[in-house]
């Protein structure tokens, strides 16, 4: 199998929940960037306003300033890469996408975790951020594989779409 075709298929599958991207959705509504110390207050505010949305499904990486500092420290290693998904026009933090537990060598693999913050969840905006993070993972970080446990069927659908 052509790995480039598989990666393109996986990106489309992950970003769109298994279907094709919505061609009517405006592009470039989001940017991604690494979290910084100055993001602490906005990040913690987003976590607080999203408690009901996340319920018991999401354990945010930080709920206090100390935890946020620990999160940034964790992201300063070669094993983790975190991105904030930022709404381009408002500057709000819309969500988080983390590349975790990077394994180098022949495997070049990592796991992917992500969550949206209220009020941006369910608007289809996170898929654009996910595309940007996946492009960064495959092109810049030179990963060959990203695993996500959000939907066990994603990998299978991506594999079949590329075959």
MDAnalysis code that builds the backbone (N, CA, C; Angstrom):
import MDAnalysis as mda
import numpy as np

u = mda.Universe.empty(489, n_residues=163, atom_resindex=np.repeat(np.arange(163), 3), trajectory=True)
u.add_TopologyAttr("name", ["N", "CA", "C"] * 163)
u.add_TopologyAttr("resid", np.arange(1, 164))
u.add_TopologyAttr("resname", ["UNK", "UNK", "UNK", "UNK", "UNK", "UNK", "UNK", "UNK", "UNK", "UNK", "UNK", "UNK", "UNK", "UNK", "UNK", "UNK", "UNK", "UNK", "UNK", "UNK", "UNK", "UNK", "UNK", "UNK", "UNK", "UNK", "UNK", "UNK", "UNK", "UNK", "UNK", "UNK", "UNK", "UNK", "UNK", "UNK", "UNK", "UNK", "UNK", "UNK", "UNK", "UNK", "UNK", "UNK", "UNK", "UNK", "UNK", "UNK", "UNK", "UNK", "UNK", "UNK", "UNK", "UNK", "UNK", "UNK", "UNK", "UNK", "UNK", "UNK", "UNK", "UNK", "UNK", "UNK", "UNK", "UNK", "UNK", "UNK", "UNK", "UNK", "UNK", "UNK", "UNK", "UNK", "UNK", "UNK", "UNK", "UNK", "UNK", "UNK", "UNK", "UNK", "UNK", "UNK", "UNK", "UNK", "UNK", "UNK", "UNK", "UNK", "UNK", "UNK", "UNK", "UNK", "UNK", "UNK", "UNK", "UNK", "UNK", "UNK", "UNK", "UNK", "UNK", "UNK", "UNK", "UNK", "UNK", "UNK", "UNK", "UNK", "UNK", "UNK", "UNK", "UNK", "UNK", "UNK", "UNK", "UNK", "UNK", "UNK", "UNK", "UNK", "UNK", "UNK", "UNK", "UNK", "UNK", "UNK", "UNK", "UNK", "UNK", "UNK", "UNK", "UNK", "UNK", "UNK", "UNK", "UNK", "UNK", "UNK", "UNK", "UNK", "UNK", "UNK", "UNK", "UNK", "UNK", "UNK", "UNK", "UNK", "UNK", "UNK", "UNK", "UNK", "UNK", "UNK", "UNK", "UNK", "UNK", "UNK", "UNK", "UNK", "UNK"])
u.atoms.positions = np.array([
    [0.840, -1.175, 0.000],
    [0.000, 0.000, 0.000],
    [0.888, 1.242, 0.000],
    [0.462, 2.260, -0.698],
    [1.150, 3.540, -0.765],
    [0.911, 4.300, 0.543],
    [1.983, 4.533, 1.328],
    [1.842, 5.180, 2.636],
    [1.317, 6.600, 2.502],
    [1.697, 7.305, 1.451],
    [1.198, 8.674, 1.267],
    [-0.315, 8.667, 1.061],
    [-0.802, 7.709, 0.267],
    [-2.252, 7.598, 0.057],
    [-2.949, 7.241, 1.364],
    [-2.332, 6.354, 2.140],
    [-2.918, 5.988, 3.423],
    [-2.988, 7.206, 4.343],
    [-1.900, 7.973, 4.434],
    [-1.891, 9.150, 5.297],
    [-2.925, 10.174, 4.860],
    [-3.042, 10.414, 3.546],
    [-4.060, 11.364, 3.066],
    [-5.449, 10.869, 3.436],
    [-5.671, 9.583, 3.271],
    [-6.966, 9.005, 3.607],
    [-7.237, 9.114, 5.101],
    [-6.216, 8.831, 5.910],
    [-6.381, 8.905, 7.361],
    [-6.689, 10.332, 7.786],
    [-6.026, 11.303, 7.189],
    [-6.285, 12.701, 7.523],
    [-7.725, 13.057, 7.203],
    [-8.195, 12.694, 6.025],
    [-9.583, 12.992, 5.665],
    [-10.546, 12.278, 6.592],
    [-10.258, 11.031, 6.911],
    [-11.142, 10.260, 7.767],
    [-11.194, 10.855, 9.166],
    [-10.051, 11.135, 9.757],
    [-10.015, 11.684, 11.097],
    [-10.665, 13.059, 11.153],
    [-10.408, 13.860, 10.161],
    [-10.890, 15.233, 10.200],
    [-12.385, 15.343, 9.979],
    [-12.955, 14.389, 9.315],
    [-14.368, 14.528, 8.972],
    [-15.252, 13.473, 9.624],
    [-14.702, 12.695, 10.534],
    [-15.522, 11.703, 11.209],
    [-15.882, 10.547, 10.304],
    [-15.120, 10.297, 9.272],
    [-15.346, 9.136, 8.430],
    [-15.871, 9.469, 7.058],
    [-16.318, 10.670, 6.823],
    [-16.844, 11.048, 5.517],
    [-15.931, 12.034, 4.826],
    [-16.430, 12.655, 3.800],
    [-15.658, 13.668, 3.088],
    [-15.780, 15.004, 3.808],
    [-14.806, 15.869, 3.615],
    [-14.883, 17.199, 4.189],
    [-16.028, 17.969, 3.563],
    [-16.649, 18.829, 4.324],
    [-17.755, 19.633, 3.834],
    [-17.208, 20.733, 2.933],
    [-17.449, 20.655, 1.610],
    [-16.886, 21.652, 0.703],
    [-17.480, 23.039, 0.880],
    [-18.641, 23.140, 1.533],
    [-19.276, 24.439, 1.725],
    [-18.743, 25.173, 2.950],
    [-17.987, 24.494, 3.793],
    [-17.468, 25.120, 5.005],
    [-16.320, 26.057, 4.652],
    [-16.380, 27.306, 5.099],
    [-15.274, 28.229, 4.824],
    [-13.977, 27.697, 5.422],
    [-12.896, 27.889, 4.720],
    [-11.592, 27.425, 5.186],
    [-10.882, 28.549, 5.934],
    [-9.835, 28.166, 6.629],
    [-8.970, 29.110, 7.347],
    [-9.717, 29.888, 8.419],
    [-10.609, 29.185, 9.135],
    [-11.287, 29.814, 10.262],
    [-10.491, 29.660, 11.549],
    [-9.488, 28.767, 11.523],
    [-8.721, 28.502, 12.725],
    [-7.227, 28.546, 12.429],
    [-6.474, 28.752, 13.484],
    [-5.033, 28.580, 13.425],
    [-4.658, 27.655, 14.575],
    [-3.497, 27.047, 14.481],
    [-2.993, 26.263, 15.599],
    [-1.676, 26.871, 16.043],
    [-1.419, 26.745, 17.322],
    [-0.129, 27.171, 17.850],
    [0.100, 26.474, 19.178],
    [1.356, 26.486, 19.576],
    [1.727, 25.871, 20.848],
    [1.187, 26.713, 22.000],
    [0.752, 26.062, 23.067],
    [0.332, 26.818, 24.251],
    [1.522, 27.551, 24.869],
    [1.242, 28.721, 25.455],
    [2.275, 29.536, 26.097],
    [1.805, 29.914, 27.494],
    [2.719, 30.368, 28.305],
    [2.400, 30.770, 29.673],
    [1.252, 31.781, 29.699],
    [1.242, 32.705, 28.760],
    [0.200, 33.736, 28.706],
    [-1.193, 33.219, 28.380],
    [-1.307, 31.953, 28.014],
    [-2.613, 31.357, 27.697],
    [-3.324, 30.812, 28.926],
    [-2.655, 30.825, 30.066],
    [-3.186, 30.151, 31.254],
    [-4.613, 30.599, 31.599],
    [-4.843, 31.877, 31.752],
    [-6.168, 32.361, 32.176],
    [-7.249, 31.991, 31.169],
    [-6.988, 32.181, 29.877],
    [-7.980, 31.848, 28.851],
    [-8.230, 30.342, 28.798],
    [-7.172, 29.552, 28.939],
    [-7.309, 28.093, 28.919],
    [-8.168, 27.621, 30.095],
    [-7.841, 28.097, 31.292],
    [-8.594, 27.678, 32.479],
    [-10.042, 28.136, 32.407],
    [-10.286, 29.312, 31.842],
    [-11.652, 29.795, 31.651],
    [-12.418, 28.874, 30.698],
    [-11.756, 28.463, 29.618],
    [-12.383, 27.546, 28.652],
    [-12.689, 26.199, 29.300],
    [-11.786, 25.716, 30.134],
    [-12.026, 24.452, 30.848],
    [-13.250, 24.587, 31.749],
    [-13.335, 25.685, 32.497],
    [-14.473, 25.884, 33.410],
    [-15.802, 25.953, 32.654],
    [-15.834, 26.696, 31.557],
    [-17.108, 26.849, 30.851],
    [-17.501, 25.581, 30.083],
    [-16.580, 24.621, 30.006],
    [-16.838, 23.385, 29.255],
    [-17.083, 22.176, 30.152],
    [-17.213, 22.394, 31.459],
    [-17.415, 21.261, 32.381],
    [-18.619, 20.415, 32.009],
    [-19.727, 21.053, 31.721],
    [-20.931, 20.308, 31.358],
    [-20.733, 19.569, 30.042],
    [-20.122, 20.228, 29.082],
    [-19.848, 19.613, 27.781],
    [-18.968, 18.372, 27.939],
    [-17.901, 18.483, 28.716],
    [-16.946, 17.380, 28.843],
    [-17.420, 16.286, 29.784],
    [-18.182, 16.657, 30.804],
    [-18.674, 15.660, 31.753],
    [-17.550, 14.760, 32.229],
    [-17.810, 13.465, 32.219],
    [-16.796, 12.495, 32.642],
    [-15.976, 11.975, 31.464],
    [-16.222, 12.495, 30.259],
    [-15.542, 11.997, 29.062],
    [-14.143, 12.565, 28.890],
    [-13.942, 13.805, 29.317],
    [-12.672, 14.493, 29.080],
    [-12.047, 14.873, 30.415],
    [-10.777, 14.602, 30.557],
    [-9.996, 15.057, 31.698],
    [-9.045, 16.118, 31.163],
    [-9.420, 17.406, 31.289],
    [-8.557, 18.464, 30.748],
    [-7.140, 18.373, 31.310],
    [-6.178, 18.800, 30.509],
    [-4.780, 18.733, 30.906],
    [-4.458, 19.670, 32.061],
    [-5.312, 20.649, 32.314],
    [-5.052, 21.579, 33.421],
    [-6.360, 22.196, 33.900],
    [-6.499, 22.274, 35.215],
    [-7.641, 22.948, 35.819],
    [-7.216, 24.045, 36.783],
    [-5.904, 24.142, 37.002],
    [-5.344, 25.162, 37.902],
    [-4.105, 25.756, 37.232],
    [-3.664, 26.930, 37.679],
    [-2.428, 27.494, 37.112],
    [-1.228, 26.556, 37.264],
    [-1.143, 25.871, 38.386],
    [-0.029, 24.927, 38.589],
    [-0.099, 23.781, 37.566],
    [-1.279, 23.221, 37.363],
    [-1.428, 22.141, 36.384],
    [-1.127, 22.636, 34.972],
    [-1.498, 23.896, 34.677],
    [-1.190, 24.439, 33.361],
    [0.325, 24.550, 33.170],
    [1.037, 24.988, 34.202],
    [2.506, 25.062, 34.125],
    [3.100, 23.672, 33.922],
    [2.544, 22.650, 34.574],
    [3.010, 21.268, 34.396],
    [2.717, 20.775, 32.979],
    [1.567, 21.158, 32.444],
    [1.205, 20.815, 31.068],
    [2.225, 21.403, 30.091],
    [2.571, 22.680, 30.285],
    [3.577, 23.311, 29.418],
    [4.931, 22.623, 29.546],
    [5.283, 22.243, 30.751],
    [6.555, 21.541, 30.961],
    [6.555, 20.207, 30.224],
    [5.448, 19.503, 30.297],
    [5.319, 18.217, 29.586],
    [5.484, 18.407, 28.083],
    [4.922, 19.505, 27.563],
    [5.003, 19.775, 26.125],
    [6.385, 20.232, 25.685],
    [7.250, 20.544, 26.636],
    [8.597, 20.983, 26.279],
    [9.535, 19.807, 25.990],
    [9.046, 18.589, 26.142],
    [9.856, 17.408, 25.847],
    [9.637, 16.978, 24.403],
    [10.500, 16.106, 23.923],
    [10.364, 15.581, 22.556],
    [9.260, 14.537, 22.429],
    [8.712, 14.096, 23.541],
    [7.703, 13.036, 23.508],
    [6.275, 13.553, 23.370],
    [6.087, 14.868, 23.479],
    [4.735, 15.421, 23.439],
    [4.728, 16.732, 22.655],
    [3.655, 16.954, 21.913],
    [3.486, 18.179, 21.149],
    [2.025, 18.599, 21.286],
    [1.804, 19.758, 21.860],
    [0.432, 20.224, 22.056],
    [0.142, 21.422, 21.186],
    [-1.109, 21.516, 20.752],
    [-1.549, 22.653, 19.946],
    [-2.867, 23.170, 20.480],
    [-2.964, 24.474, 20.562],
    [-4.245, 25.109, 20.817],
    [-4.872, 25.402, 19.465],
    [-6.157, 25.164, 19.358],
    [-6.896, 25.529, 18.154],
    [-7.558, 26.864, 18.471],
    [-7.164, 27.879, 17.704],
    [-7.581, 29.257, 17.975],
    [-8.530, 29.734, 16.879],
    [-9.655, 30.309, 17.283],
    [-10.590, 30.893, 16.321],
    [-9.935, 32.136, 15.728],
    [-9.761, 32.129, 14.429],
    [-8.989, 33.189, 13.771],
    [-9.579, 34.582, 14.020],
    [-10.880, 34.743, 13.915],
    [-11.436, 36.101, 14.020],
    [-11.562, 36.589, 15.460],
    [-11.873, 35.697, 16.410],
    [-12.065, 36.141, 17.797],
    [-10.811, 35.986, 18.654],
    [-9.908, 35.091, 18.261],
    [-8.726, 34.810, 19.072],
    [-8.998, 33.865, 20.232],
    [-10.235, 33.373, 20.341],
    [-10.597, 32.452, 21.425],
    [-9.924, 31.097, 21.252],
    [-9.622, 30.465, 22.378],
    [-9.150, 29.081, 22.351],
    [-10.376, 28.201, 22.157],
    [-10.426, 27.510, 21.028],
    [-11.578, 26.660, 20.690],
    [-11.404, 25.231, 21.150],
    [-10.156, 24.796, 21.246],
    [-9.922, 23.414, 21.610],
    [-8.438, 23.123, 21.722],
    [-8.146, 21.877, 21.991],
    [-6.792, 21.395, 22.203],
    [-6.598, 20.126, 21.388],
    [-5.443, 20.004, 20.762],
    [-5.067, 18.762, 20.084],
    [-3.649, 18.435, 20.519],
    [-3.489, 17.277, 21.145],
    [-2.195, 16.855, 21.654],
    [-1.688, 15.631, 20.920],
    [-0.421, 15.656, 20.573],
    [0.283, 14.484, 20.058],
    [1.111, 13.974, 21.229],
    [0.804, 12.776, 21.696],
    [1.376, 12.254, 22.932],
    [2.226, 11.013, 22.699],
    [3.162, 10.802, 23.603],
    [3.946, 9.567, 23.645],
    [4.595, 9.241, 22.311],
    [5.304, 10.206, 21.755],
    [5.981, 10.021, 20.473],
    [7.051, 8.941, 20.625],
    [7.022, 7.986, 19.726],
    [8.021, 6.920, 19.666],
    [8.812, 7.130, 18.390],
    [10.111, 7.265, 18.524],
    [10.981, 7.474, 17.366],
    [11.552, 6.147, 16.893],
    [12.523, 6.211, 15.999],
    [13.087, 4.990, 15.425],
    [12.257, 4.571, 14.232],
    [12.236, 3.296, 13.949],
    [11.506, 2.791, 12.782],
    [9.994, 3.004, 12.924],
    [9.498, 3.011, 14.144],
    [8.050, 3.074, 14.356],
    [7.480, 4.461, 14.063],
    [8.147, 5.537, 14.516],
    [7.711, 6.923, 14.278],
    [6.208, 7.082, 14.514],
    [5.768, 6.814, 15.716],
    [4.356, 6.771, 16.026],
    [4.041, 7.638, 17.239],
    [2.770, 7.966, 17.399],
    [2.306, 8.711, 18.572],
    [0.798, 8.508, 18.705],
    [0.270, 8.958, 19.821],
    [-1.181, 8.926, 20.002],
    [-1.709, 10.360, 19.939],
    [-2.950, 10.465, 19.573],
    [-3.588, 11.754, 19.350],
    [-4.752, 11.908, 20.310],
    [-4.804, 13.028, 20.985],
    [-5.928, 13.343, 21.851],
    [-6.432, 14.744, 21.530],
    [-7.720, 14.938, 21.615],
    [-8.264, 16.256, 21.289],
    [-9.614, 16.460, 21.947],
    [-9.940, 17.718, 22.175],
    [-11.257, 18.077, 22.680],
    [-11.529, 19.538, 22.355],
    [-12.804, 19.841, 22.160],
    [-13.247, 21.209, 21.881],
    [-13.739, 21.843, 23.170],
    [-13.740, 23.160, 23.187],
    [-14.297, 23.900, 24.307],
    [-15.624, 24.520, 23.891],
    [-16.528, 24.674, 24.875],
    [-17.774, 25.396, 24.637],
    [-17.406, 26.873, 24.414],
    [-18.066, 27.562, 23.566],
    [-19.252, 27.208, 22.797],
    [-18.945, 26.690, 21.389],
    [-17.713, 26.263, 21.134],
    [-17.303, 25.913, 19.773],
    [-17.555, 24.464, 19.399],
    [-17.844, 23.622, 20.357],
    [-18.078, 22.204, 20.076],
    [-19.315, 22.036, 19.201],
    [-19.242, 21.093, 18.295],
    [-20.385, 20.768, 17.445],
    [-20.590, 21.687, 16.266],
    [-19.687, 22.615, 16.031],
    [-19.823, 23.539, 14.910],
    [-18.996, 23.122, 13.705],
    [-18.248, 22.017, 13.816],
    [-17.441, 21.550, 12.700],
    [-16.130, 22.290, 12.522],
    [-15.731, 23.075, 13.516],
    [-14.517, 23.868, 13.382],
    [-13.250, 23.096, 13.757],
    [-13.367, 22.139, 14.645],
    [-12.181, 21.409, 15.103],
    [-11.546, 20.582, 13.987],
    [-12.327, 20.188, 12.994],
    [-11.727, 19.364, 11.930],
    [-10.654, 20.142, 11.176],
    [-10.829, 21.451, 11.049],
    [-9.808, 22.254, 10.370],
    [-8.517, 22.287, 11.192],
    [-8.650, 22.445, 12.496],
    [-7.485, 22.386, 13.370],
    [-6.827, 21.028, 13.337],
    [-7.633, 19.985, 13.284],
    [-7.100, 18.625, 13.217],
    [-6.320, 18.401, 11.928],
    [-6.811, 18.922, 10.832],
    [-6.063, 18.817, 9.574],
    [-4.696, 19.481, 9.687],
    [-4.654, 20.651, 10.310],
    [-3.385, 21.365, 10.461],
    [-2.412, 20.590, 11.355],
    [-2.925, 20.022, 12.432],
    [-2.072, 19.246, 13.337],
    [-1.583, 17.975, 12.643],
    [-2.441, 17.314, 11.900],
    [-2.027, 16.091, 11.208],
    [-0.981, 16.395, 10.139],
    [-1.149, 17.497, 9.450],
    [-0.137, 17.898, 8.464],
    [1.204, 18.146, 9.163],
    [1.169, 18.823, 10.296],
    [2.385, 19.076, 11.071],
    [3.016, 17.753, 11.531],
    [2.180, 16.825, 11.991],
    [2.684, 15.543, 12.499],
    [3.397, 14.746, 11.411],
    [2.796, 14.674, 10.224],
    [3.381, 13.854, 9.155],
    [4.518, 14.566, 8.430],
    [4.399, 15.868, 8.217],
    [5.435, 16.589, 7.468],
    [6.602, 17.042, 8.350],
    [6.294, 17.714, 9.445],
    [7.354, 18.319, 10.262],
    [7.921, 17.365, 11.305],
    [7.038, 16.644, 11.990],
    [7.517, 15.708, 13.007],
    [7.954, 14.379, 12.398],
    [7.632, 14.170, 11.132],
    [8.030, 12.963, 10.389],
    [7.460, 11.678, 10.990],
    [6.249, 11.782, 11.552],
    [5.597, 10.587, 12.081],
    [5.040, 9.757, 10.937],
    [4.959, 8.460, 11.154],
    [4.372, 7.549, 10.169],
    [2.959, 7.144, 10.570],
    [2.667, 7.259, 11.855],
    [1.396, 6.736, 12.353],
    [0.934, 7.569, 13.549],
    [-0.362, 7.842, 13.586],
    [-1.002, 8.472, 14.733],
    [-2.211, 7.630, 15.101],
    [-2.320, 7.299, 16.348],
    [-3.462, 6.520, 16.828],
    [-4.358, 7.419, 17.664],
    [-5.658, 7.242, 17.500],
    [-6.619, 7.968, 18.305],
    [-7.650, 6.988, 18.819],
    [-7.965, 7.086, 20.083],
    [-8.954, 6.190, 20.678],
    [-10.331, 6.825, 20.741],
    [-10.508, 7.970, 20.089],
    [-11.797, 8.656, 20.134],
    [-12.886, 7.857, 19.421],
    [-12.524, 7.205, 18.345],
    [-13.488, 6.416, 17.570],
    [-12.730, 5.224, 17.016],
    [-13.002, 4.049, 17.570],
    [-12.248, 2.854, 17.186],
    [-12.382, 2.543, 15.702],
    [-13.431, 3.015, 15.043],
    [-13.629, 2.716, 13.631],
    [-12.849, 3.615, 12.686],
    [-12.239, 4.692, 13.189],
    [-11.555, 5.626, 12.312],
    [-10.405, 4.967, 11.566],
    [-9.553, 4.231, 12.278],
    [-8.396, 3.617, 11.625],
    [-8.830, 2.618, 10.579],
    [-9.836, 1.827, 10.917],
    [-10.321, 0.832, 9.951],
    [-10.889, 1.518, 8.719],
    [-11.688, 2.564, 8.902],
    [-12.250, 3.271, 7.747],
    [-11.152, 3.898, 6.920],
    [-10.143, 4.479, 7.570],
    [-9.034, 5.105, 6.839],
    [-8.274, 4.062, 6.034],
    [-8.039, 2.896, 6.625],
    [-7.310, 1.830, 5.949],
    [-8.076, 1.370, 4.706],
    [-9.375, 1.147, 4.846],
    [-10.170, 0.673, 3.714],
    [-10.300, 1.730, 2.612],
    [-10.351, 3.000, 3.004],
    [-10.451, 4.060, 2.007],
    [-9.168, 4.157, 1.186],
    [-8.025, 3.810, 1.796],
    [-6.753, 3.910, 1.092],
    [-6.434, 2.668, 0.274],
    [-7.105, 1.568, 0.564],
    [-6.795, 0.306, -0.133],
    [-7.347, 0.301, -1.542],
])
